[in-house]
């Protein structure tokens, strides 16, 4: 593990990262999902893609990268862009899981790998809508101390700034961003994903001009089981791009 | 003998300390041991010896065990109607921060608790490798030439490659890397700066002869361990050293001349005297062209370097019987009394 600070809008952010295969010529950057960290990505992908320099990053506010800033997805992308420039990384391949998929898309790499990516707005079920409405009623009655009963599991243990950040990024619609990406994209999905359901994969596949979707058995974290197959697909596709 | 083992601490080497304590429980089975665990929030817990397993701590089970606090001369367990004091000699087995930086030494001295371990001054000079160099300069002991870099000041290194980069203030190879050319430098620095704001850069010498020697002072005499030549693939990384602690068989003596042994012992004694009294330390030396260089001082070596001593239990007993006392000034208010009487009050 290593740590490097970048200055973003006059704020110093410490980014914790780890590099494997330091002498490889091509880079693959791994961006984790919301509430996760680089170790989950490393656990899955470290044994594979041996011809690439692996760069595992803790996004600000996660893992060992601290942050008390309220951020939007585009801030995350700009921070990671600064960081990658600083460590002399080329954006050959960026793989993003879930929320990391949105950041990866904004970074506009030569090849984009989206693993159960967020970015397609999924309307909230009626139950959640009612929950939000009833909390707003309570809040207007001055009973906001019951907040913890209403907050999503993803947000419960968050600091105030990360909770704001969570609200900023959770329901963004990235359709335009996917549409304007013009490199090669690989989409990998778990059939039974409930966080970012399979139909959002199909939407992204339609939006991105040059994309391929591969579906596996499993849920939002299916890639932990299929990292080897995903890695092989990435290698083969990247070789084709180089050949062009 | 009765002995209290104090381990854990808010340190990057917290987990190593747990392994060290478990190893010593096995090595000192003829002792009457008490275990006191310091968690990362600086709370002390009395650990049931039968629960001295790594998972007790990783699962947080220690939190259900009795809480201890400090009082003059003892750790104390306060109950509803009575309290129990633990007054035995303490073995400070907290590696890294807290244990080796002088924090625990100051705490135990302040409460007049007798302990095995480096005192405050000894900790300061051995914990930070920059200060160790100053100490060696003052005591006329050779060290490798080095450069210091700081995280917030950009400076190029002038040593030629390969070099070894270490955080100034850690042991156990954490954050240490070998850099063979400039392309590897930035990542190595980022790795070291994760642990400390200053790093020390030294030439990396391939296949350098390395010897470890441990010892302690008792009855005004230094008692030395055997000299060990550690086996190493380039250098001991964190994992290797970690595994190293728990090794149980005694290591083989290094096959070196009596003359070299004497040289190493002379250097050891020069470092130890008037600073490390009360501690069992291990010094790691390099030998280059017949000259002895100090690499580092481990004032609380992993599992107390027990494997280097022929009779570890008796060695520890001997040391426990010759611990320095922290002198406490006697306040008698003479000055105030004399003024008061001069004023006729």
Contacts between the chains, C-beta under 8 A, distances in Angstrom:
chain1	res1	chain2	res2	distance
A	1	B	191	6.7
A	1	B	194	5.9
A	2	B	187	5.9
A	2	B	190	3.5
A	2	B	191	4.2
A	2	B	193	7.7
A	2	B	194	5.7
A	3	B	190	5.8
A	3	B	193	6.1
A	3	B	194	4.1
A	4	B	190	4.8
A	4	B	193	8.0
A	16	B	194	7.2
A	17	B	190	7.6
A	19	B	187	5.5
A	22	B	183	7.9
A	22	B	184	6.4
A	22	B	187	6.3
A	23	B	183	7.9
A	87	B	186	6.8
A	87	B	187	7.6
A	88	B	186	7.9
